[in-house]
Each structure stands twice: as structure tokens, then as C-alpha cells.
Amino acid sequence: MKSIIGTNVQNQVSSFCTVIWRGEKYRVLCTPSYLLSVATKIAEAERVSYFDIYKRLVASLGSEYSEARAAVSVLLSEK
């Protein structure tokens, strides 16, 4: 499993989740804002819409992260 974006994440007190991108699993901070920052970085690198990347990252979250998924769904519905 790889770590993506941010080297000091281990020092923060928060839950982590696993997202899948291009068949690789990444362990990331499981907050809507952090997932958005990951999506933005990927979108910049791949020159695509961050919104689409964000939705795909959230869709890859497992059922054990239903709270994060619900929070993100609310944010997406406001767009």
C-alpha cells in the first residue's frame, strides 16, 4: 500500500481510509477536505476535472467509511 500526498499525515490524529486509483491502493486521511486535495493534485497532473476525480475517489471508499462517504455526498449534492 502506498501513501499519497503529505508526509506529516502520520502525526495528525484522524482516521485513515484506503482509496483506489488506477488499480493501486493508497492510504489517505479520511476527511472530505483531504480527499478533495488528493483529487485536485491528481486532476492537475492528469489535466482533467477535479470534480470527476473526487467522485471516483469517494466511490472507491469501502463501506467501513460510510460517514466520510455520506459527508462527501452532501458536499457533492450542493455543487
Phi and psi in degrees as GROMACS dihedral restraints (atoms count N, CA, C in turn):
[ dihedral_restraints ]
;  ai    aj    ak    al  type     phi  dphi    fc
    3     4     5     6     1  -105.0    20    10
    4     5     6     7     1   158.7    20    10
    6     7     8     9     1  -105.4    20    10
    7     8     9    10     1   138.8    20    10
    9    10    11    12     1  -123.6    20    10
   10    11    12    13     1   134.9    20    10
   12    13    14    15     1    54.0    20    10
   13    14    15    16     1   127.5    20    10
   15    16    17    18     1    84.0    20    10
   16    17    18    19     1   118.9    20    10
   18    19    20    21     1   -96.9    20    10
   19    20    21    22     1   -16.5    20    10
   21    22    23    24     1   -97.6    20    10
   22    23    24    25     1    13.7    20    10
   24    25    26    27     1   -61.7    20    10
   25    26    27    28     1   -33.2    20    10
   27    28    29    30     1   -62.0    20    10
   28    29    30    31     1   -25.2    20    10
   30    31    32    33     1   -81.1    20    10
   31    32    33    34     1   -11.8    20    10
   33    34    35    36     1   -87.3    20    10
   34    35    36    37     1   148.2    20    10
   36    37    38    39     1   -97.2    20    10
   37    38    39    40     1    95.8    20    10
   39    40    41    42     1  -159.1    20    10
   40    41    42    43     1   170.0    20    10
   42    43    44    45     1   -89.5    20    10
   43    44    45    46     1   152.8    20    10
   45    46    47    48     1  -112.3    20    10
   46    47    48    49     1   156.1    20    10
   48    49    50    51     1  -137.8    20    10
   49    50    51    52     1   166.4    20    10
   51    52    53    54     1  -108.0    20    10
   52    53    54    55     1   126.5    20    10
   54    55    56    57     1  -116.0    20    10
   55    56    57    58     1   156.7    20    10
   57    58    59    60     1  -115.3    20    10
   58    59    60    61     1   129.0    20    10
   60    61    62    63     1  -135.3    20    10
   61    62    63    64     1   122.5    20    10
   63    64    65    66     1    52.5    20    10
   64    65    66    67     1    41.0    20    10
   66    67    68    69     1    81.4    20    10
   67    68    69    70     1    -4.8    20    10
   69    70    71    72     1  -101.6    20    10
   70    71    72    73     1   143.0    20    10
   72    73    74    75     1   -95.1    20    10
   73    74    75    76     1   135.6    20    10
   75    76    77    78     1  -127.6    20    10
   76    77    78    79     1   136.8    20    10
   78    79    80    81     1   -96.3    20    10
   79    80    81    82     1   118.6    20    10
   81    82    83    84     1  -133.7    20    10
   82    83    84    85     1   163.5    20    10
   84    85    86    87     1   -64.2    20    10
   85    86    87    88     1   130.8    20    10
   87    88    89    90     1   -97.6    20    10
   88    89    90    91     1    66.9    20    10
   90    91    92    93     1  -127.6    20    10
   91    92    93    94     1   150.0    20    10
   93    94    95    96     1   -55.7    20    10
   94    95    96    97     1   -40.4    20    10
   96    97    98    99     1   -68.9    20    10
   97    98    99   100     1   -37.7    20    10
   99   100   101   102     1   -70.1    20    10
  100   101   102   103     1   -41.0    20    10
  102   103   104   105     1   -61.0    20    10
  103   104   105   106     1   -36.3    20    10
  105   106   107   108     1   -66.0    20    10
  106   107   108   109     1   -39.7    20    10
  108   109   110   111     1   -65.9    20    10
  109   110   111   112     1   -37.5    20    10
  111   112   113   114     1   -63.2    20    10
  112   113   114   115     1   -46.3    20    10
  114   115   116   117     1   -61.0    20    10
  115   116   117   118     1   -39.7    20    10
  117   118   119   120     1   -64.2    20    10
  118   119   120   121     1   -43.6    20    10
  120   121   122   123     1   -62.3    20    10
  121   122   123   124     1   -44.0    20    10
  123   124   125   126     1   -63.9    20    10
  124   125   126   127     1   -44.9    20    10
  126   127   128   129     1   -61.4    20    10
  127   128   129   130     1   -41.0    20    10
  129   130   131   132     1   -62.7    20    10
  130   131   132   133     1   -44.0    20    10
  132   133   134   135     1   -66.9    20    10
  133   134   135   136     1   -36.0    20    10
  135   136   137   138     1  -100.4    20    10
  136   137   138   139     1    -2.0    20    10
  138   139   140   141     1    56.9    20    10
  139   140   141   142     1    49.7    20    10
  141   142   143   144     1  -132.4    20    10
  142   143   144   145     1   174.9    20    10
  144   145   146   147     1   -68.4    20    10
  145   146   147   148     1   127.4    20    10
  147   148   149   150     1   -64.5    20    10
  148   149   150   151     1   -31.0    20    10
  150   151   152   153     1   -62.7    20    10
  151   152   153   154     1   -43.7    20    10
  153   154   155   156     1   -65.2    20    10
  154   155   156   157     1   -41.5    20    10
  156   157   158   159     1   -63.2    20    10
  157   158   159   160     1   -43.1    20    10
  159   160   161   162     1   -58.1    20    10
  160   161   162   163     1   -47.3    20    10
  162   163   164   165     1   -61.6    20    10
  163   164   165   166     1   -40.0    20    10
  165   166   167   168     1   -68.4    20    10
  166   167   168   169     1   -38.9    20    10
  168   169   170   171     1   -63.2    20    10
  169   170   171   172     1   -44.4    20    10
  171   172   173   174     1   -64.7    20    10
  172   173   174   175     1   -39.2    20    10
  174   175   176   177     1   -63.0    20    10
  175   176   177   178     1   -26.1    20    10
  177   178   179   180     1   -82.4    20    10
  178   179   180   181     1    -8.1    20    10
  180   181   182   183     1   -66.9    20    10
  181   182   183   184     1   141.0    20    10
  183   184   185   186     1   -73.6    20    10
  184   185   186   187     1   166.8    20    10
  186   187   188   189     1   -63.9    20    10
  187   188   189   190     1   -22.6    20    10
  189   190   191   192     1   -68.9    20    10
  190   191   192   193     1   -10.2    20    10
  192   193   194   195     1  -108.9    20    10
  193   194   195   196     1    37.2    20    10
  195   196   197   198     1   -62.9    20    10
  196   197   198   199     1   -31.2    20    10
  198   199   200   201     1   -65.3    20    10
  199   200   201   202     1   -44.2    20    10
  201   202   203   204     1   -65.1    20    10
  202   203   204   205     1   -41.9    20    10
  204   205   206   207     1   -62.3    20    10
  205   206   207   208     1   -41.7    20    10
  207   208   209   210     1   -64.6    20    10
  208   209   210   211     1   -42.6    20    10
  210   211   212   213     1   -62.5    20    10
  211   212   213   214     1   -42.4    20    10
  213   214   215   216     1   -67.9    20    10
  214   215   216   217     1   -38.1    20    10
  216   217   218   219     1   -59.7    20    10
  217   218   219   220     1   -39.7    20    10
  219   220   221   222     1   -63.4    20    10
  220   221   222   223     1   -45.1    20    10
  222   223   224   225     1   -61.5    20    10
  223   224   225   226     1   -42.2    20    10
  225   226   227   228     1   -67.2    20    10
  226   227   228   229     1   -34.3    20    10
  228   229   230   231     1   -69.9    20    10
  229   230   231   232     1   -22.1    20    10
  231   232   233   234     1   -81.2    20    10
  232   233   234   235     1   -13.1    20    10
